[in-house]
Every structure is written in structure tokens, then in C-alpha cells.
Amino acid sequence: MKETATGKFVNVFVNEMYAILIGIGIGNVLFAQKLDLGNIPDVFMALFVTSVVLLYWWDWTEYLEENIVTTKRELVIDFAILIALELLFGYYNEPLSLIKIFIALSLFNFVWVINHLQEFKKFSTSAGKRWILEKIAAIIFYTAVYFALSYFEAVIPHILQAAVVVLSFMTVRTISFSALRKAGKIQYRKAIVSDIDQIIHINDSYVKTSADSGFLISLMDKGQLENELAGKDHGYYVAQAAKGEIVAFLQMADSAGEKIMQQVKWIDRESENKYKSEPTKYIEKVAVREDYQNKGLGSAFYKFIFKEYAGTVLYAFIVNNPIQNLVSLKFHQKMGFRECGIYEADEYGGLKDYQSVLMLRY
């Protein structure tokens, strides 16, 4: 079973390496390279490469670290990116060398995205394809800039070459990092009646029979949802993006049903005792709009729910047969849920020989 990054080696390693990298990099510029503080262009480029590293660290902390799977591949790719970033400090005043390093960084970023999409089975999604295209565009753009600078290196002043490098990075940051910025500023709140159509759209887009990505097994009835949201104590929550659109929803319930819970075959005695002795809430559904997937939104949503229901045992059922919702299983493991029981039925939600895994978090 793969471990997730939260509290694990890759997470801790990358964060600590960024801090070390910046310290060593600045020390290298000031002492090994003997930066002349009176040379404004060189000072500017030293600040520029430091900013590049800080932006990579920002992206990792804000968007990536809570949404990775800890594997040796992940470690190797992240380490390669860190080494490339460190090289920026060694060649901060050599524009052509910087572009070469940016090409290498773009290649490593591309490999990182491929590995990430493979781990979460997201190659077929439009968001995944768009992410890949962004990284390919960055590689092509930096390569074109490199050949242009190489060709005109003898006639372009050094300061202008440096300006081209800075503008190139800013351009790539605009066109090649939009997938990360998609998450934007998200507000988590209780759902209201005006959210109904968007909730139903997100829910119904997940109702499928493919195990390649996360899925739900039931459509939503608009009339029923309207009645549920009319009550003050309903369990529907939404994630609202900066422009007001709903990009995810989560449905809570007091219980999965007494009949279902009585048929659960418990495999973890501690979890069974927790369920029977403490307050509980059932997470019935959670879904993120396709173009907002792989941005850590689901993790952030769950953290909001953990605060809302602090001191409560939370549980969910993950389909395991006749199709396995591996994406949801990995996600819940990452968020601290443990497998503690099995529920089986001849038929459930239109699926025959149904089996699901009961997962608890406390």
C-alpha cells in the first residue's frame, strides 16, 4: 500500500530541502561567486533566481504537497527539480546557462505531472490533458528562447539577454502554471438552494462504471435535494471559487443506516468500539469538479469538515466490488481514515455482488 505525503518522508524532505537550498544558494552567490553589490544587473539576477526558487516552494506548499503519493519515483523527480533549482544560483549571471536550466526544470516538471497523473489515473480527464499540454508548451518555449539567444548571443548586450530570461520565466509562469492556480481562493460553506443545479451537475458527472477515476453510483433527484436543503440541519457543504461557481460538494448524514451498519463485518476492534461509543457522522458523497481535480481541493475540503465536526468519528464506505474506487480509497487513506470493516450485499445502487470498505477517522 502506498503512503501519502502528509507527515511522510517526501513531504518533510522537500520542505526542508527548499529551506536549505535557499540558504546554500544565497551563500554561494554572496561568497563563492563574490557578488558585487554595486553591480545592479547582477544583484537583480541574484534576486530573480531567489524569487524563482521561492515561487517553486510556494507552489509546492500551497498546491502540491497534500496531494501526492509517497513513492521512490516521486522522491527522485522532486530531488531532480531541487538540484536544478540549486544550479540557478551557480549560474545566476549567465543568461544562456539559466535558459538551459529552465529547459531542464520544464522537463522535470513534465515528468512530475506524468507521474502524478499516473498515480491518480487522471490521464483521460480534460484537466489532466490540459496540464500535460501546459508543460509541453513550456519546454517548447524555453527551447525556442535558448536557440534564439544562442544565435544572437554575440550581438545582444548581456543585460538584454538577462531581461529575455526574466521575461521568458514570467511568460512560462503565466501559460504553464494555470493548472496550479485553478484552485484559487476557495470558500467552504453550507449549501443553499441556489447551489442545487451545480451540485447535481457535479454529482451526475461522476456517475459511471469506469474504475479509471473516482466515481459515484447514484444520480441526484432535484426535488429531493430541494427538500433537504430547505431544512436548517441538512448536511450538504460546497466549495465556492472566487468567481462564485461551485467546484465541489460534500454530503454528510447522521448515519449510513442502521440496517447497513448491522451487516458490517468489522475487521478492526478499536474502530468498532470507537463507532459504538462516540458521536459519529457519515460522509455519504464528496466530488470535485473535473477541471479542479488534482489541486488539493478535496484535501482542503476534508480539513474544513474535520474542523466543523471536531471530536466526531467520521466514516465513509468506498466501493470495492464489482468495480473498485481506488482513487477514493487512496484519498481517504491520505486523509487519515483507516479500513475497519466490510459491507456486502447481493445488490446495492444497481450494482450486483456489491462490496464496500468501511473507513473511519477519529
PyMOL commands that set and color helices and strands:
alter all, ss='L'
color gray80, all
select helices_A, chain A and resi 9-32+40-67+72-90+95-119+126-152+158-176+178-181+193-205+222-230+258-262+269-277+290-292+297-308+326-334
alter helices_A, ss='H'
color red, helices_A
select strands_A, chain A and resi 3-4+69-70+187-190+236-240+246-253+265-266+280-288+313-321+338-348+351-361
alter strands_A, ss='S'
color yellow, strands_A
deselect
rebuild
show_as cartoon
